[in-house]
Amino acid sequence: MDHSVKEIIKHKDLGRRLEISGKDEIENLGRNINNLLEDIERMKKGSLAWQLTM
């Protein structure tokens, strides 16, 4: 997971998601990171759409 997160940061690829498996705290952390990435991506798209209307 550490490598995947570093790759997302390095490439600024908000569309990428972590592969999740298991049923523990690490799996829960991965899901939370994916949810955070999704929220950031959605906010970024919303901001871009707003800027295009100006």
PyMOL commands that set and color helices and strands:
alter all, ss='L'
color gray80, all
select helices_A, chain A and resi 2-11+25-52
alter helices_A, ss='H'
color red, helices_A
deselect
rebuild
show_as cartoon
